Amino acid sequence: MNDVERAISQIEDIRAQLAASTRFRGIAPKGSALTGVFACVVAIAQTLWPDTLAQDHLRYVAVWAVFTVASVTIVAIEAISISRALHGPIADTLLGAVSRQVLPFGGAGAVITFAICRFSPDAAWMLPGIWQILIALVGFSAQPNLPRNVVWPARWYFLSGSVVLGLAGSSGTLSPWMMGLPLAIGQFVVVLILRDSGERDGRA
């Protein structure tokens, strides 16, 4: 390794150390609020037009899968834009660190969803609860780089996912509000935490 390569390696190490000790500020209240409102809209739409949007478990899951992809896209675009504006030269390193914490759970959710829908569609009632528990695990995993109080919505999603699993398993049916209500409440709590964190940063 020559001097130039050594210097580049040292710079990358420094950026990684800075990223590890820097709170990620790429998640803003606006995107979280939008996904919460979107969850309510989807739940209302499934309630009003069940024959079209919640005809069976697979149709129900498909609608919420589209919601999930759209929500993740909104949050990701917002995170990339804000992070590069606020974190400067370590933005990409920080985005990579957060992505490595989040993507395994997203991949697990996709694999579980595909496997159940493809090979055991009668078990699709489990997916809303599993999704919420996976969201909770994302919050727990990314906590070191996010505001400390983000643990509260993570706990909420773990609790709501567990309750939804129990309700769906005992009744054998899926209500639109088994997804809509937990997501709306969870995202509203995230918004409050992010706004409080932003105000603290502004006073610092």
C-alpha distance (Angstrom), angle and dihedral (degrees) to the residues before:
residue distance angle dihedral
M1 . . .
N2 3.81 . .
D3 3.80 126.5 .
V4 3.82 94.0 -94.3
E5 3.81 93.1 51.6
R6 3.80 90.5 45.8
A7 3.81 91.2 51.0
I8 3.81 91.7 48.9
S9 3.81 90.2 49.2
Q10 3.79 91.3 50.5
I11 3.81 91.5 49.4
E12 3.81 90.3 51.4
D13 3.81 90.2 49.2
I14 3.80 90.7 50.8
R15 3.80 91.5 49.7
A16 3.80 90.6 49.1
Q17 3.81 90.9 51.1
L18 3.81 91.0 48.1
A19 3.80 91.0 48.6
A20 3.81 91.3 50.0
S21 3.81 91.2 54.7
T22 3.82 97.3 39.4
R23 3.78 124.1 91.9
F24 3.78 110.3 -125.2
R25 3.80 109.6 -120.3
G26 3.78 98.7 179.4
I27 3.82 94.8 101.5
A28 3.80 108.6 84.3
P29 3.82 131.4 -174.3
K30 3.80 94.0 -114.9
G31 3.80 96.3 65.7
S32 3.80 93.2 42.6
A33 3.80 91.5 49.6
L34 3.80 90.7 48.8
T35 3.80 92.7 53.1
G36 3.82 90.5 48.1
V37 3.80 91.6 52.6
F38 3.79 89.9 44.0
A39 3.83 89.7 54.7
C40 3.81 90.5 54.3
V41 3.81 91.2 48.4
V42 3.81 91.8 51.5
A43 3.82 92.2 47.7
I44 3.82 91.3 49.2
A45 3.81 91.1 47.6
Q46 3.82 91.9 51.2
T47 3.81 89.9 48.1
L48 3.80 92.9 50.8
W49 3.81 97.5 41.0
P50 3.82 105.7 28.3
D51 3.81 94.3 153.2
T52 3.80 89.7 60.0
L53 3.80 104.5 32.6
A54 3.83 104.4 24.6
Q55 3.78 105.3 24.0
D56 3.80 92.1 137.5
H57 3.80 139.0 -11.4
L58 3.79 93.8 -81.7
R59 3.82 93.4 50.6
Y60 3.80 89.5 47.7
V61 3.80 91.2 50.5
A62 3.81 93.0 45.3
V63 3.82 91.9 55.5
W64 3.80 92.6 50.1
A65 3.80 91.4 44.0
V66 3.81 88.6 57.7
F67 3.80 88.8 47.7
T68 3.81 90.3 51.7
V69 3.80 93.9 50.4
A70 3.81 91.3 47.5
S71 3.82 92.4 47.7
V72 3.81 93.7 48.0
T73 3.80 89.4 49.3
I74 3.81 91.8 51.7
V75 3.80 93.0 48.2
A76 3.82 93.0 44.4
I77 3.80 94.1 51.0
E78 3.79 90.6 47.7
A79 3.81 92.1 46.4
I80 3.80 94.0 51.0
S81 3.80 93.8 46.5
I82 3.80 96.8 45.8
S83 3.80 94.9 39.9
R84 3.80 93.3 54.3
A85 3.78 90.0 48.8
L86 3.81 95.3 48.3
H87 3.79 106.3 29.5
G88 3.78 99.9 42.4
P89 3.82 115.6 -172.8
I90 3.80 95.3 7.5
A91 3.82 93.9 49.9
D92 3.81 95.5 100.0
T93 3.81 92.1 45.0
L94 3.79 90.7 50.0
L95 3.80 92.3 45.8
G96 3.80 89.0 51.1
A97 3.80 91.9 50.6
V98 3.81 92.6 50.2
S99 3.80 91.5 44.7
R100 3.80 91.3 54.2
Q101 3.80 88.2 54.3
V102 3.81 94.8 47.7
L103 3.81 106.9 34.1
P104 3.84 98.1 67.5
F105 3.80 90.1 60.4
G106 3.79 91.8 45.5
G107 3.79 89.9 50.5
A108 3.80 90.9 48.1
G109 3.81 90.4 51.3
A110 3.81 91.8 50.6
V111 3.81 93.5 48.3
I112 3.81 93.6 46.2
T113 3.81 91.6 47.3
F114 3.81 93.3 49.0
A115 3.81 93.6 45.7
I116 3.81 94.6 49.5
C117 3.81 95.4 43.5
R118 3.80 93.0 44.7
F119 3.79 102.3 40.7
S120 3.83 106.7 17.7
P121 3.82 110.5 23.0
D122 3.80 91.3 163.1
A123 3.82 87.2 67.9
A124 3.82 93.2 55.7
W125 3.80 88.6 107.0
M126 3.82 87.0 79.0
L127 3.80 95.4 61.9
P128 3.85 102.1 80.2
G129 3.80 90.9 53.8
I130 3.79 92.4 44.1
W131 3.81 91.4 49.3
Q132 3.79 91.8 52.8
I133 3.79 92.3 48.9
L134 3.82 89.5 50.4
I135 3.83 89.4 51.8
A136 3.80 87.5 52.7
L137 3.80 90.8 51.7
V138 3.81 89.9 51.0
G139 3.80 88.9 54.9
F140 3.80 92.9 48.2
S141 3.81 92.4 46.6
A142 3.81 96.0 47.8
Q143 3.80 94.9 41.8
P144 3.85 95.2 104.4
N145 3.82 89.9 62.7
L146 3.81 97.5 38.1
P147 3.82 134.5 63.7
R148 3.81 109.2 -64.6
N149 3.82 93.8 -120.8
V150 3.81 91.3 61.2
V151 3.80 83.6 93.5
W152 3.83 88.5 78.6
P153 3.82 97.5 63.9
A154 3.81 87.4 41.6
R155 3.80 89.2 56.2
W156 3.80 89.8 46.0
Y157 3.80 92.5 53.4
F158 3.81 91.4 48.1
L159 3.81 90.5 51.2
S160 3.81 95.0 43.4
G161 3.82 91.6 46.7
S162 3.79 90.9 51.9
V163 3.82 91.8 48.5
V164 3.81 92.5 46.6
L165 3.81 90.6 50.9
G166 3.79 89.3 53.3
L167 3.81 95.2 45.4
A168 3.79 94.9 45.4
G169 3.79 91.8 45.7
S170 3.79 94.6 49.9
S171 3.81 96.2 44.0
G172 3.78 99.9 33.5
T173 3.81 89.9 -140.0
L174 3.77 135.5 97.8
S175 3.79 121.5 -136.0
P176 3.82 118.4 -157.6
W177 3.79 87.4 -126.7
M178 3.80 92.1 60.9
M179 3.80 83.4 77.7
G180 3.79 103.2 21.6
L181 3.80 99.5 53.8
P182 3.83 99.1 44.4
L183 3.80 91.7 46.2
A184 3.80 93.7 47.1
I185 3.81 92.3 49.8
G186 3.80 93.7 42.6
Q187 3.79 94.5 49.2
F188 3.81 91.4 45.7
V189 3.81 89.0 55.4
V190 3.82 89.7 48.4
V191 3.81 89.7 52.8
L192 3.81 91.5 51.9
I193 3.81 91.5 49.1
L194 3.79 93.6 47.7
R195 3.79 92.8 47.4
D196 3.81 91.8 48.7
S197 3.80 90.0 47.4
G198 3.80 91.1 49.6
E199 3.79 91.8 50.6
R200 3.81 90.0 50.3
D201 3.80 90.3 51.2
G202 3.78 89.6 49.6
R203 3.80 91.7 53.1
A204 3.80 93.1 46.0
